[in-house]
């Protein structure tokens, strides 16, 4: 095989059965209907002997251990290096629960084993078998689909809403691939925003990104996938003044705007060119705080009682885990090491993060690497936690509490500084190989 870039794309339906547990907002929220089918789309890239896969899955999050299990099986069956695979969740809140997050419900194992995992494996195989010589192009534009969702109330407390002066990245990127006959093979859309337009409805949906990708597929003729960027503090800019809906109409309302933006950016694409492809996995070394004291843990446990879910149950579990760590001879660690996969296609570099990154983090990475189009991916190759900036910690709020109650030892307050510099080191090492 020559050094030309080869690309293949495959689509699978991953719609759950009605009655399954939804990722959403409550641990006992179960679907009662299907608004639109969930899908996963796989892009296979091959150049010389190097193969890589990028898989977009229309669900909320996927548990890190399950991601590793799937990647290992793909590697063994299809000869793609484990380190060259990114599996990215679009983060729709109206999809099945596969993240196993305390307070939000455990993994729907029937869905995972019977529907999701087989579909990912089949899609990977089909994408690899369909590769053909390809050229790529991309264009960048602006979209106001998202808005910072950390609304500061008059009582000086942060709630989920719309914060018009808070940071968010309006940049939307459309990457497109053509074959030798000038037919579109597939498109990728990158943007950072939660999939919460529908709110707490019980109908399965891809949320606003589904409307957007469907429209670009119709216009371009090529399968189109959404890859979510830093969305930890960014929600959909809904006409109800919120960032969560409660009615499926908001999915269509915002999806139409997103579709117009994506199609407009796609239409700006000029010349398709040959591109090189590289892939590798590096490590992020992130410093940890010391544990809180045993007395602090016991005092924390006493604050909670009764029927708990979401952040209350997660906080209660945190204090109990710390208590158990003192009973079980836990040895404190100085750092947490996290895998990070990078896939470069032409001038575009995709960088995986198993976190829900705050928007500013992605923008700071981009500013440090102006010569490349660096696209940070949230909810990619794992599901770990929110990752806020130091400047947001003082305000508190839902995302900050999630960050503070993540594990026995939590990341230091200025973890964003280390995450950015570790990422820049990985990218620079990658580019210098």
Buried (B, 14 or more C-beta within 10 A) or exposed (E): EEEBBBBBBBBBEBBBBEEBBBBBBBBEBBBEEBBBBBBBBBBBBBBEEBBBBBBBBBBBBBBBEBBBEBBEBBBEEBEBBBBBBBBBBBBBBBBBBBBBBBBBBBBBEEBBEEBBBEBBBBBBBBBBEBBBBBBBBBBEBEBEBBBBBBBBEEEEEBBBBBBEEBBBBBBBBBBBBBBEEEEBBBBBBBBBBBBBBBBBBBBBBBBBBBBBBBBBBEBBEBBBBBBBBBBBBBBBBBEBEBBBBBBBBBBBBBBBBBBBBBBBBBEEBEEBEEBBBBBBBBEBBBBBEEBBEEEEBBEBBEEBEEEBBBBBBBBBBBBBBBBEBBEEEBEEEEBBEBBBBBBBBBBBBBBBBBBBBBBBBBBBBBEBBEEBBBBBBBBBBBBBBBBBBEEBBEBBBBBBBBBBBBBBBBBBBEBBBBBBBBBBBBBEEBBEE
